[in-house]
């Protein structure tokens, strides 16, 4: 669990390093493992470890220069909660999601990596403790999840899926399932947990429409 010193938006750094990585989604309270190997991002991690151990994960919109594509308008701040160095000079880190942010003005390039001003005001509720989802229809959720996974020969720990807190389950699957970057960004930008949950279910159910033939109803034991 991330140290509890960050209770409001003003506690978070207002200028942050960002790691643009399409398809990699970080959400509050969730954990994202990363392997860092590019020199500029090794530099970024070195600087983060020497300071508050924070970086912002953000996707790109395409356009702009190849080395500096346009950034999506919303990212998520993460704190490095695990760090290891490999024999081939890479870093293995885990980011724990803290708070989403609006991507503001980008600072002039003076470092190998990019920095932006971060606006957390719309997302301050992300700093609250992990909560259950009172409106969570788990049966509907799992009925949408099962055929989605079967189509891709994927599996989950079903015992955990049947008992995990709603927020933890929704966020972890939003990050792990193989949605495209635009869909991942929509899940990130969902204003509330309920909206993210409904968007996630919709993505899984829409995917199931493409199955050929008639499917028998899924029964969960």
Short mmCIF file of the C-alpha atoms (twelve columns), coordinates in Angstrom:
data_MODEL
# 
_entry.id   MODEL 
# 
loop_
_atom_site.group_PDB 
_atom_site.id 
_atom_site.type_symbol 
_atom_site.label_atom_id 
_atom_site.label_alt_id 
_atom_site.label_comp_id 
_atom_site.label_asym_id 
_atom_site.label_seq_id 
_atom_site.Cartn_x 
_atom_site.Cartn_y 
_atom_site.Cartn_z 
_atom_site.pdbx_PDB_model_num 
ATOM 1   C CA . UNK A 1   0.000   0.000   0.000   1 
ATOM 2   C CA . UNK A 2   1.265   3.449   -0.907  1 
ATOM 3   C CA . UNK A 3   2.386   5.646   1.985   1 
ATOM 4   C CA . UNK A 4   -0.539  7.680   3.323   1 
ATOM 5   C CA . UNK A 5   1.108   11.078  3.056   1 
ATOM 6   C CA . UNK A 6   -0.929  11.941  -0.037  1 
ATOM 7   C CA . UNK A 7   -4.449  12.747  1.103   1 
ATOM 8   C CA . UNK A 8   -5.374  15.625  -1.178  1 
ATOM 9   C CA . UNK A 9   -4.450  16.926  -4.606  1 
ATOM 10  C CA . UNK A 10  -2.197  19.625  -3.173  1 
ATOM 11  C CA . UNK A 11  0.045   16.922  -1.658  1 
ATOM 12  C CA . UNK A 12  0.980   15.604  -5.103  1 
ATOM 13  C CA . UNK A 13  3.748   17.033  -7.300  1 
ATOM 14  C CA . UNK A 14  2.474   19.634  -9.728  1 
ATOM 15  C CA . UNK A 15  5.176   19.007  -12.351 1 
ATOM 16  C CA . UNK A 16  5.717   15.368  -13.214 1 
ATOM 17  C CA . UNK A 17  7.728   13.156  -15.519 1 
ATOM 18  C CA . UNK A 18  5.516   11.205  -17.896 1 
ATOM 19  C CA . UNK A 19  6.022   7.814   -19.507 1 
ATOM 20  C CA . UNK A 20  4.019   7.654   -22.771 1 
ATOM 21  C CA . UNK A 21  3.143   4.004   -23.390 1 
ATOM 22  C CA . UNK A 22  0.160   3.057   -25.510 1 
ATOM 23  C CA . UNK A 23  -1.880  0.096   -24.282 1 
ATOM 24  C CA . UNK A 24  -0.453  0.288   -20.747 1 
ATOM 25  C CA . UNK A 25  -3.182  1.359   -18.357 1 
ATOM 26  C CA . UNK A 26  -2.640  2.342   -14.731 1 
ATOM 27  C CA . UNK A 27  -5.603  2.958   -12.416 1 
ATOM 28  C CA . UNK A 28  -5.757  4.141   -8.796  1 
ATOM 29  C CA . UNK A 29  -4.891  1.472   -6.189  1 
ATOM 30  C CA . UNK A 30  -3.844  -0.993  -8.911  1 
ATOM 31  C CA . UNK A 31  -0.346  -2.264  -9.698  1 
ATOM 32  C CA . UNK A 32  1.455   -2.111  -13.041 1 
ATOM 33  C CA . UNK A 33  4.740   -4.014  -13.563 1 
ATOM 34  C CA . UNK A 34  7.087   -2.496  -16.130 1 
ATOM 35  C CA . UNK A 35  10.437  -3.367  -17.659 1 
ATOM 36  C CA . UNK A 36  12.417  -0.202  -18.388 1 
ATOM 37  C CA . UNK A 37  15.254  -0.372  -20.921 1 
ATOM 38  C CA . UNK A 38  15.396  2.842   -22.987 1 
ATOM 39  C CA . UNK A 39  18.176  5.152   -21.725 1 
ATOM 40  C CA . UNK A 40  15.897  8.195   -21.387 1 
ATOM 41  C CA . UNK A 41  13.453  6.256   -19.230 1 
ATOM 42  C CA . UNK A 42  16.227  4.689   -17.179 1 
ATOM 43  C CA . UNK A 43  17.252  8.304   -16.513 1 
ATOM 44  C CA . UNK A 44  13.643  9.114   -15.596 1 
ATOM 45  C CA . UNK A 45  13.483  6.246   -13.085 1 
ATOM 46  C CA . UNK A 46  16.844  7.249   -11.568 1 
ATOM 47  C CA . UNK A 47  15.519  10.776  -11.016 1 
ATOM 48  C CA . UNK A 48  12.206  9.504   -9.642  1 
ATOM 49  C CA . UNK A 49  13.943  7.173   -7.175  1 
ATOM 50  C CA . UNK A 50  16.048  10.089  -5.942  1 
ATOM 51  C CA . UNK A 51  12.924  12.178  -5.309  1 
ATOM 52  C CA . UNK A 52  9.325   11.137  -4.558  1 
ATOM 53  C CA . UNK A 53  9.391   7.963   -6.692  1 
ATOM 54  C CA . UNK A 54  6.511   9.175   -8.852  1 
ATOM 55  C CA . UNK A 55  5.897   9.163   -12.593 1 
ATOM 56  C CA . UNK A 56  2.793   9.677   -14.706 1 
ATOM 57  C CA . UNK A 57  1.583   7.005   -17.121 1 
ATOM 58  C CA . UNK A 58  -0.060  8.439   -20.232 1 
ATOM 59  C CA . UNK A 59  -1.084  7.224   -23.673 1 
ATOM 60  C CA . UNK A 60  -0.570  9.107   -26.917 1 
ATOM 61  C CA . UNK A 61  -2.977  10.428  -29.536 1 
ATOM 62  C CA . UNK A 62  -0.771  10.092  -32.588 1 
ATOM 63  C CA . UNK A 63  0.473   13.032  -34.571 1 
ATOM 64  C CA . UNK A 64  3.312   15.290  -33.563 1 
ATOM 65  C CA . UNK A 65  6.941   14.303  -33.951 1 
ATOM 66  C CA . UNK A 66  7.798   10.584  -33.863 1 
ATOM 67  C CA . UNK A 67  9.842   11.051  -30.697 1 
ATOM 68  C CA . UNK A 68  7.292   13.412  -29.129 1 
ATOM 69  C CA . UNK A 69  3.769   12.278  -30.066 1 
ATOM 70  C CA . UNK A 70  0.789   14.214  -28.752 1 
ATOM 71  C CA . UNK A 71  -0.253  13.114  -25.271 1 
ATOM 72  C CA . UNK A 72  -3.725  12.005  -24.224 1 
ATOM 73  C CA . UNK A 73  -5.562  14.511  -22.056 1 
ATOM 74  C CA . UNK A 74  -5.725  12.273  -18.952 1 
ATOM 75  C CA . UNK A 75  -3.080  10.079  -17.336 1 
ATOM 76  C CA . UNK A 76  -2.542  8.403   -13.965 1 
ATOM 77  C CA . UNK A 77  0.144   9.161   -11.406 1 
ATOM 78  C CA . UNK A 78  1.952   6.125   -10.066 1 
ATOM 79  C CA . UNK A 79  4.436   5.646   -7.262  1 
ATOM 80  C CA . UNK A 80  7.311   3.197   -7.642  1 
ATOM 81  C CA . UNK A 81  6.662   0.585   -4.955  1 
ATOM 82  C CA . UNK A 82  9.017   -2.110  -6.236  1 
ATOM 83  C CA . UNK A 83  12.394  -1.735  -7.923  1 
ATOM 84  C CA . UNK A 84  15.035  -4.176  -9.155  1 
ATOM 85  C CA . UNK A 85  17.964  -3.948  -11.563 1 
ATOM 86  C CA . UNK A 86  18.705  -6.767  -14.005 1 
ATOM 87  C CA . UNK A 87  22.038  -8.103  -15.238 1 
ATOM 88  C CA . UNK A 88  21.420  -6.512  -18.659 1 
ATOM 89  C CA . UNK A 89  21.040  -3.020  -17.160 1 
ATOM 90  C CA . UNK A 90  17.249  -2.865  -17.257 1 
ATOM 91  C CA . UNK A 91  14.970  -1.878  -14.404 1 
ATOM 92  C CA . UNK A 92  12.012  -3.941  -13.253 1 
ATOM 93  C CA . UNK A 93  9.574   -1.715  -11.413 1 
ATOM 94  C CA . UNK A 94  6.025   -1.834  -10.119 1 
ATOM 95  C CA . UNK A 95  3.900   1.300   -10.165 1 
ATOM 96  C CA . UNK A 96  1.034   1.630   -7.726  1 
ATOM 97  C CA . UNK A 97  -1.682  3.908   -9.053  1 
ATOM 98  C CA . UNK A 98  -2.405  6.961   -6.928  1 
ATOM 99  C CA . UNK A 99  -4.462  9.577   -8.747  1 
ATOM 100 C CA . UNK A 100 -5.488  10.428  -12.282 1 
ATOM 101 C CA . UNK A 101 -4.534  13.824  -13.632 1 
ATOM 102 C CA . UNK A 102 -5.327  16.171  -16.457 1 
ATOM 103 C CA . UNK A 103 -2.314  16.608  -18.737 1 
ATOM 104 C CA . UNK A 104 -1.482  20.294  -18.749 1 
ATOM 105 C CA . UNK A 105 1.248   22.370  -20.316 1 
ATOM 106 C CA . UNK A 106 4.371   20.478  -21.344 1 
ATOM 107 C CA . UNK A 107 7.639   21.920  -20.087 1 
ATOM 108 C CA . UNK A 108 10.351  22.872  -22.586 1 
ATOM 109 C CA . UNK A 109 12.670  19.956  -23.241 1 
ATOM 110 C CA . UNK A 110 15.650  20.109  -20.886 1 
ATOM 111 C CA . UNK A 111 15.752  16.449  -19.859 1 
ATOM 112 C CA . UNK A 112 15.790  13.265  -21.966 1 
ATOM 113 C CA . UNK A 113 12.215  12.485  -20.874 1 
ATOM 114 C CA . UNK A 114 9.066   14.594  -20.955 1 
ATOM 115 C CA . UNK A 115 7.518   16.616  -18.127 1 
ATOM 116 C CA . UNK A 116 4.062   18.169  -17.852 1 
ATOM 117 C CA . UNK A 117 2.042   20.172  -15.395 1 
ATOM 118 C CA . UNK A 118 -0.530  17.897  -13.744 1 
ATOM 119 C CA . UNK A 119 -4.022  18.916  -12.657 1 
ATOM 120 C CA . UNK A 120 -5.523  16.467  -10.145 1 
ATOM 121 C CA . UNK A 121 -8.539  18.517  -9.070  1 
ATOM 122 C CA . UNK A 122 -11.176 16.493  -10.929 1 
ATOM 123 C CA . UNK A 123 -9.771  13.240  -9.581  1 
ATOM 124 C CA . UNK A 124 -9.055  13.953  -5.919  1 
ATOM 125 C CA . UNK A 125 -11.482 11.186  -4.893  1 
ATOM 126 C CA . UNK A 126 -8.938  8.687   -6.314  1 
ATOM 127 C CA . UNK A 127 -6.866  9.286   -3.170  1 
ATOM 128 C CA . UNK A 128 -9.552  7.777   -0.932  1 
ATOM 129 C CA . UNK A 129 -9.107  4.241   0.354   1 
ATOM 130 C CA . UNK A 130 -10.106 1.324   -1.853  1 
ATOM 131 C CA . UNK A 131 -13.852 0.781   -1.556  1 
ATOM 132 C CA . UNK A 132 -16.364 -1.882  -2.535  1 
ATOM 133 C CA . UNK A 133 -18.800 -1.175  -5.355  1 
ATOM 134 C CA . UNK A 134 -22.305 -1.092  -3.895  1 
ATOM 135 C CA . UNK A 135 -23.936 -1.249  -7.324  1 
ATOM 136 C CA . UNK A 136 -21.872 -4.195  -8.533  1 
ATOM 137 C CA . UNK A 137 -23.960 -6.919  -10.212 1 
ATOM 138 C CA . UNK A 138 -21.300 -9.625  -9.948  1 
ATOM 139 C CA . UNK A 139 -23.338 -12.285 -11.744 1 
ATOM 140 C CA . UNK A 140 -23.837 -10.082 -14.808 1 
ATOM 141 C CA . UNK A 141 -20.178 -9.085  -14.682 1 
ATOM 142 C CA . UNK A 142 -18.903 -12.665 -14.603 1 
ATOM 143 C CA . UNK A 143 -21.350 -13.736 -17.307 1 
ATOM 144 C CA . UNK A 144 -19.850 -11.097 -19.585 1 
ATOM 145 C CA . UNK A 145 -16.292 -11.965 -18.565 1 
ATOM 146 C CA . UNK A 146 -16.408 -15.729 -19.114 1 
ATOM 147 C CA . UNK A 147 -17.138 -15.788 -22.901 1 
ATOM 148 C CA . UNK A 148 -14.789 -12.839 -23.445 1 
ATOM 149 C CA . UNK A 149 -11.932 -14.851 -21.926 1 
ATOM 150 C CA . UNK A 150 -12.926 -18.065 -23.710 1 
ATOM 151 C CA . UNK A 151 -12.704 -16.330 -27.097 1 
ATOM 152 C CA . UNK A 152 -9.042  -15.534 -26.355 1 
ATOM 153 C CA . UNK A 153 -8.067  -18.735 -24.511 1 
ATOM 154 C CA . UNK A 154 -7.461  -16.644 -21.386 1 
ATOM 155 C CA . UNK A 155 -8.293  -17.477 -17.798 1 
ATOM 156 C CA . UNK A 156 -8.530  -15.815 -14.409 1 
ATOM 157 C CA . UNK A 157 -8.606  -16.982 -10.830 1 
ATOM 158 C CA . UNK A 158 -12.347 -17.539 -10.658 1 
ATOM 159 C CA . UNK A 159 -12.396 -17.970 -6.888  1 
ATOM 160 C CA . UNK A 160 -10.806 -14.529 -6.562  1 
ATOM 161 C CA . UNK A 161 -13.148 -13.067 -9.195  1 
ATOM 162 C CA . UNK A 162 -16.157 -14.245 -7.192  1 
ATOM 163 C CA . UNK A 163 -14.964 -12.698 -3.928  1 
ATOM 164 C CA . UNK A 164 -12.720 -9.705  -4.749  1 
ATOM 165 C CA . UNK A 165 -13.848 -6.202  -3.880  1 
ATOM 166 C CA . UNK A 166 -15.705 -4.643  -6.791  1 
ATOM 167 C CA . UNK A 167 -13.283 -1.760  -7.332  1 
ATOM 168 C CA . UNK A 168 -10.230 -4.016  -7.264  1 
ATOM 169 C CA . UNK A 169 -11.793 -6.460  -9.735  1 
ATOM 170 C CA . UNK A 170 -13.008 -3.795  -12.172 1 
ATOM 171 C CA . UNK A 171 -9.710  -1.903  -12.125 1 
ATOM 172 C CA . UNK A 172 -7.477  -4.947  -12.429 1 
ATOM 173 C CA . UNK A 173 -9.421  -6.361  -15.377 1 
ATOM 174 C CA . UNK A 174 -9.595  -2.963  -17.074 1 
ATOM 175 C CA . UNK A 175 -5.796  -2.974  -16.979 1 
ATOM 176 C CA . UNK A 176 -5.179  -6.620  -17.855 1 
ATOM 177 C CA . UNK A 177 -7.695  -7.421  -20.594 1 
ATOM 178 C CA . UNK A 178 -6.452  -6.883  -24.172 1 
ATOM 179 C CA . UNK A 179 -8.506  -3.849  -25.147 1 
ATOM 180 C CA . UNK A 180 -7.132  -1.435  -27.714 1 
ATOM 181 C CA . UNK A 181 -5.574  1.867   -26.571 1 
ATOM 182 C CA . UNK A 182 -8.700  3.926   -27.306 1 
ATOM 183 C CA . UNK A 183 -10.813 1.582   -25.173 1 
ATOM 184 C CA . UNK A 184 -8.198  1.639   -22.404 1 
ATOM 185 C CA . UNK A 185 -8.272  5.428   -22.442 1 
ATOM 186 C CA . UNK A 186 -12.069 5.423   -22.167 1 
ATOM 187 C CA . UNK A 187 -11.838 3.178   -19.099 1 
ATOM 188 C CA . UNK A 188 -9.270  5.514   -17.560 1 
ATOM 189 C CA . UNK A 189 -11.389 8.597   -18.182 1 
ATOM 190 C CA . UNK A 190 -14.620 7.128   -16.794 1 
ATOM 191 C CA . UNK A 191 -15.655 9.684   -14.183 1 
ATOM 192 C CA . UNK A 192 -16.721 7.184   -11.519 1 
ATOM 193 C CA . UNK A 193 -16.157 3.546   -10.649 1 
ATOM 194 C CA . UNK A 194 -19.771 2.809   -11.651 1 
ATOM 195 C CA . UNK A 195 -19.174 4.328   -15.101 1 
ATOM 196 C CA . UNK A 196 -15.957 2.346   -15.531 1 
ATOM 197 C CA . UNK A 197 -17.701 -0.854  -14.472 1 
ATOM 198 C CA . UNK A 198 -20.514 -0.303  -16.982 1 
ATOM 199 C CA . UNK A 199 -18.038 0.577   -19.744 1 
ATOM 200 C CA . UNK A 200 -16.034 -2.568  -19.022 1 
ATOM 201 C CA . UNK A 201 -19.136 -4.760  -19.104 1 
ATOM 202 C CA . UNK A 202 -20.252 -3.088  -22.350 1 
ATOM 203 C CA . UNK A 203 -16.872 -3.749  -23.999 1 
ATOM 204 C CA . UNK A 204 -17.047 -7.422  -23.050 1 
ATOM 205 C CA . UNK A 205 -20.694 -7.810  -24.087 1 
ATOM 206 C CA . UNK A 206 -20.178 -6.023  -27.422 1 
ATOM 207 C CA . UNK A 207 -17.254 -8.328  -28.124 1 
ATOM 208 C CA . UNK A 208 -19.493 -11.335 -27.519 1 
ATOM 209 C CA . UNK A 209 -21.943 -10.173 -30.201 1 
ATOM 210 C CA . UNK A 210 -19.307 -11.020 -32.781 1 
ATOM 211 C CA . UNK A 211 -19.334 -14.711 -31.891 1 
ATOM 212 C CA . UNK A 212 -20.673 -16.952 -34.631 1 
ATOM 213 C CA . UNK A 213 -23.671 -19.162 -34.003 1 
ATOM 214 C CA . UNK A 214 -25.905 -19.365 -30.981 1 
ATOM 215 C CA . UNK A 215 -24.304 -19.697 -27.552 1 
ATOM 216 C CA . UNK A 216 -25.812 -21.530 -24.662 1 
ATOM 217 C CA . UNK A 217 -26.446 -19.338 -21.604 1 
ATOM 218 C CA . UNK A 218 -23.435 -19.215 -19.322 1 
ATOM 219 C CA . UNK A 219 -24.116 -20.720 -15.902 1 
ATOM 220 C CA . UNK A 220 -21.847 -19.743 -13.040 1 
ATOM 221 C CA . UNK A 221 -21.527 -22.292 -10.277 1 
# 
